């Protein structure tokens, strides 16, 4: 089986996207899937550093088109899509794949679908938050709705895609993989247990209100009335960092909350591994359709996890076994569950070990590649049997 993978231009730069993509491709190749790689056109201001493993795999690139300055704002996007479609058609003729797989972002599906139709090739598209949102462009929605299969990372994403008008038979759930290797035997280390006189909480993710960072700061303020040495490490940055620093000062938490700024995924995972408890307090209705990779990485490293009980967290965590859930949006519920774990520190190691076993069993790159391979095989079988859905 030969699969032509359509990738974002970030695959050739030292990004988390590139590391995740290369990990999946490595696992697919280990399972006997031949892979061909095509990247979309890179922006003019893109980082020139090249992180693609050219010694192992060839990467076909799409030259950046020269869009006239008089085109409207959407002009460059349309020009990039047209350039990708032309390049994809040439590469498909050259390499003769059995199937085309469009990786995130799903916007590239608008370029891949006409090529797949003209070449009579099955099309698999990775569905992202954009595909399930109301701001998706008509051409992208059209292409996603007519792909042979969409790969959704969670049940919630599938429901959102169904609500957007995409036939449910075309949607397969493929759980995301953690970026770090799961270690089922790990957990809170003895040295960490000795440090619980000055316990450390950690949060990683966005700094906006829906992510629940304000709720976490409020719960920390309540907890510090009895636990004066409790600290919080926030791994995040971006536009909201100034507002967060202001909020920290207003709550009187200066010196007890540290904000790292933007970090690469692996460095963020290292931050989470140093914490006694990793907290993921996303609010209900925040639009979180899949568990964050930071949550998966924390579990893989054996962290004791506390998370809000939004649907994607309930699907991943078993309350009291592989993590602790609290009522989303409830300051008191979050403070109570954190206080319970801080008082019953012997529970941290079993929670972390169960979380790591969960990730090792179902959220690794070998499992992800096997799920994609089965999806490819089912789509190709439908084509052979005349049951193609597009």
Secondary structure, 3 states (H helix, E strand, C coil): CEEEEEECHHHHCCCHHHHHHHHHHHHHHHCCCEEEEEECCCCCCCCCCCCCCCCCCCEEECCCCCCCCCCCCCHHHHHHHHHHHHHHHHHHHHHCCCEEEECCCHHHHHHHHHHHHHCCCEEEEECCHHHHCCCCCHHHHHHHHCCCEEEECCHHHHHHHHHCCCCHHHEEECCCCCCCCCCCCCCCCHHHHHHHHHCEEEEECCCCHHHCHHHHHHHHHHHCCCCCCCEEEEECCCCCHHHHHHHHHHCCCECCEEECCCCCHHHHHHHHHCCCEEEECCCCCCCCCCCCHHHHHHHHCCCEEEEECCHHHHHHCCECCCEEEECCCCHHHHHHHHHHHHHCCCHHHHHHHHHHHHHHHHCCHHHHHHHHHHHHHHHHHHHHCCCCCC
